[in-house]
Amino acid sequence: MKKAPYLSKTDLGKGQFLTNFALKIPTYATATGISAAEVTACDNYAKLFNWALSGKEAYKTASQEWTAYKDQLRDGPALPLPVLEAPVLPAMPTVPASGGDIFLWIGNIVKRIKASSAYTTTMGEDLGIIGDEQTFDPQLGKPSLGLSLVNLGQVLVGWKKGDFEGVRIEVDRGAGWVFLAIDTTPDYVDTHPTPATATVWKYRASYLYDDQNVGSWSDVAQITVG
């Protein structure tokens, strides 16, 4: 069964991954060939990244508070005025010698661990370097279209491929739905000549899997051309 990526798309999730990885990697370092210096760097990276996240949030909150203070000074009410304080952060953690691009560096460590003869699924799950299982049902597919004008008025039909083979796109230029194209590589440009006067064109699409239409039609997207 297909696995999802082990690394979260969110900064918060990435920070949680680093914390767990740094905590667990000393247990497996010797067996998988990870040096003591690299273990220390993992710990430093986890602390530094989470410190940066907390600082970002602290200054985001402070920015909102100072903006509200400025607005009150300008527009009222006169009282009461809040007391403002600048964010106070813990001391900056040690910066690893390898510098930035944390997850490229960590990714190379993960590759070495998984290539080790000592690597096991249990180890991978404990370190958080195995993604969750994904179930893929083509019949649940429903494209999402985004329309924009390019090339002096041609319509760009944006869509995401995911695990599907492509999409069947249909268009309604005012006379009902007709077949437009089979597209296997996002995005699609409609090269039909644009009208001389403003006209609304509508688009919809369905996913293709095993050369068959599957799932549901997308929501209808429309754009004014001409």
Number of C-alpha atoms within 10 A of each C-alpha: 8 10 11 13 13 15 19 14 9 9 13 14 12 17 22 17 19 26 19 15 21 19 15 16 21 18 11 16 15 12 13 18 14 17 12 12 10 17 20 15 20 24 21 19 27 23 20 19 22 19 17 15 14 15 17 12 12 15 15 12 13 16 14 11 16 16 12 13 17 12 12 16 13 10 9 12 10 9 8 8 11 11 8 10 9 10 13 9 12 8 7 11 15 12 14 17 8 10 9 12 8 16 14 10 15 17 13 11 18 18 11 14 23 18 11 13 9 13 15 12 11 10 18 16 13 14 20 18 20 18 15 14 11 11 10 12 10 17 13 10 21 16 22 17 20 16 18 15 15 11 9 8 16 17 22 19 21 15 19 16 16 10 13 18 15 25 27 19 22 20 21 17 14 10 7 9 14 12 12 16 15 16 19 15 12 14 16 18 18 17 11 9 10 16 10 8 9 10 14 13 17 18 22 23 29 23 31 23 17 10 11 13 18 20 17 15 18 17 14 14 16 18 14 14 18 14
